[in-house]
Amino acid sequence: MKLSSWFHRSVSRNNKDQKSPQQQQPNQFGQNQRDQQEELLGITQQLIDYVKSFTLETFKNFPLQDDEVAISNTETQTSSNVRKDLSDWQQQHAVLVLSKVKELSQLRFKLCPGHLKEEKFWKIYFKLVKSHVAEYELHAIQQERLKRISVMNEKTSDTSAYEVEMSERNQAAGVAPSTP
């Protein structure tokens, strides 16, 4: 370990501990945002406790049929090393749960790719936690649909206004006297 990095971490820790209440206020706001994000993604204390109970055998012995796992020839992954074949919500959940539950991260490291493919790991994980996260995922899907409908309505109203304006312009151009 480099002395400079040790020193930098020590100074950072001391500065964090010595902040005044006014300086801590933005940190509390940031903490509230993180808490809200965790809540939206279904990262609750109950889920964390449940996920911590997983073992290697939980994944190795899970009765997942081969036809349940869609085998793809191209293994696409995001920069956070979470598979792209997950929904957006699942990707965000996976990244956050890996950062919050180190035991799951270590399990994944031990299992993938030696014992399980990444795709199968996440398929099993989401089947195991389905009862804990289903309502959060459903809520996210509903919110996404509402957003899309709102955007579509907005585009439709913009197009309608544009069409009315063009129609009025064309009428005005047709009625105006022509010059020789």
C-alpha positions in Angstrom: 0.0 0.0 0.0 1.4 3.4 -0.9 1.9 5.9 1.8 0.3 8.6 -0.2 -2.9 6.7 -0.7 -3.1 5.7 3.0 -2.6 9.4 3.9 -5.2 10.6 1.5 -7.8 8.1 2.9 -6.9 9.1 6.4 -7.3 12.8 5.7 -10.6 12.1 3.9 -12.0 10.1 6.8 -11.0 12.8 9.3 -12.5 15.6 7.2 -15.8 13.6 6.9 -15.9 13.1 10.7 -15.3 16.8 11.4 -17.9 18.4 9.2 -20.2 20.9 10.7 -24.0 20.3 10.7 -24.3 22.8 7.8 -21.8 20.8 5.8 -23.6 17.6 6.6 -27.0 18.8 5.3 -26.1 18.1 1.6 -24.8 14.7 2.6 -28.2 13.9 4.2 -30.0 15.0 1.0 -27.7 12.7 -1.0 -28.5 9.9 1.5 -32.2 10.5 1.0 -31.8 10.2 -2.8 -29.8 7.0 -2.3 -32.5 5.6 0.0 -35.2 6.5 -2.5 -33.3 4.8 -5.3 -32.8 1.7 -3.2 -36.5 1.7 -2.5 -37.5 2.0 -6.1 -35.2 -0.9 -7.0 -36.5 -3.1 -4.2 -33.3 -3.0 -2.1 -34.9 -3.4 1.3 -33.4 -4.7 4.5 -35.5 -7.9 4.2 -34.1 -8.5 0.7 -30.5 -7.9 1.9 -31.0 -10.3 4.8 -32.5 -12.9 2.4 -29.8 -12.5 -0.2 -27.1 -12.9 2.5 -28.5 -16.4 3.2 -27.6 -17.6 -0.3 -24.8 -20.1 -0.6 -22.9 -21.8 -3.5 -25.3 -24.7 -3.2 -28.3 -22.3 -3.5 -27.2 -21.6 -7.1 -25.6 -24.9 -8.0 -28.6 -27.0 -6.9 -31.3 -24.6 -8.2 -33.8 -26.6 -10.4 -33.6 -24.4 -13.5 -34.5 -26.1 -16.8 -32.1 -25.6 -19.7 -34.9 -24.3 -21.9 -35.6 -21.6 -19.4 -32.2 -20.1 -20.1 -32.1 -18.6 -23.5 -28.6 -19.3 -24.7 -27.1 -16.5 -26.7 -24.0 -16.8 -28.8 -22.9 -13.2 -28.0 -22.5 -12.5 -24.3 -23.1 -8.8 -24.1 -22.3 -7.0 -20.8 -22.6 -3.4 -19.7 -19.6 -1.5 -18.2 -20.7 -2.6 -14.7 -20.3 -6.2 -15.8 -24.0 -7.0 -15.5 -25.6 -8.8 -18.4 -27.5 -6.8 -21.1 -30.2 -9.4 -21.4 -31.7 -8.1 -18.2 -34.4 -5.4 -18.3 -33.3 -1.9 -17.4 -34.8 -2.2 -13.9 -33.1 -5.6 -13.4 -29.8 -4.1 -14.5 -30.0 -1.3 -12.0 -31.2 -3.6 -9.3 -28.3 -6.0 -10.0 -25.7 -3.3 -9.9 -27.1 -1.9 -6.7 -27.5 -5.2 -4.9 -24.0 -6.2 -5.8 -22.7 -3.0 -4.3 -24.9 -3.3 -1.1 -24.5 -7.1 -0.5 -20.8 -8.0 -0.7 -21.7 -11.7 0.0 -23.7 -11.8 -3.3 -20.8 -10.2 -5.1 -18.4 -12.8 -3.7 -20.8 -15.6 -4.5 -21.1 -14.4 -8.1 -17.3 -14.2 -8.4 -16.9 -17.8 -7.2 -19.7 -19.1 -9.4 -19.2 -17.2 -12.7 -18.1 -18.4 -15.1 -16.6 -21.6 -13.6 -19.9 -23.2 -12.4 -22.6 -21.0 -13.9 -22.8 -18.7 -16.9 -23.6 -15.1 -16.0 -27.0 -15.3 -17.6 -28.0 -18.4 -15.6 -26.8 -16.7 -12.3 -29.1 -13.8 -12.8 -32.0 -15.9 -14.0 -31.7 -17.9 -10.7 -31.2 -14.8 -8.6 -34.3 -13.1 -9.9 -36.3 -16.3 -9.5 -35.1 -16.6 -5.9 -35.9 -13.0 -5.0 -39.1 -12.7 -7.0 -41.4 -12.6 -4.0 -39.3 -9.7 -2.6 -38.9 -7.6 -5.7 -42.0 -8.3 -7.9 -44.0 -5.3 -6.7 -41.1 -2.9 -7.2 -40.4 -4.2 -10.7 -44.1 -4.0 -11.6 -44.2 -0.4 -10.3 -41.1 0.5 -12.4 -42.8 -1.1 -15.5 -46.0 0.9 -14.9 -44.0 4.2 -14.4 -42.1 3.5 -17.7 -45.4 3.0 -19.6 -46.8 6.2 -18.2 -43.7 8.0 -19.3 -43.9 6.6 -22.8 -47.6 7.5 -23.0 -46.9 11.0 -21.8 -44.1 11.4 -24.4 -46.4 10.0 -27.1 -49.1 12.5 -26.2 -46.7 15.3 -26.1 -45.4 14.4 -29.6 -48.9 14.1 -30.9 -49.9 17.5 -29.6 -46.8 19.0 -31.0 -47.5 17.4 -34.4 -51.1 18.6 -34.3 -50.1 22.2 -33.5 -47.6 22.0 -36.4 -50.2 20.7 -38.8 -52.7 23.4 -37.8 -50.0 26.1 -38.3 -49.1 24.7 -41.7 -52.7 24.4 -42.7 -53.3 28.1 -41.8 -50.2 29.2 -43.6 -51.2 27.3 -46.7 -54.7 28.8 -46.6 -53.2 32.3 -46.2 -50.9 31.7 -49.1 -53.8 30.4 -51.3 -56.0 33.3 -50.6 -53.4 36.0 -51.1 -53.6 37.7 -54.5 -50.9 36.7 -57.0 -48.6 39.4 -58.4 -48.0 39.5 -62.1 
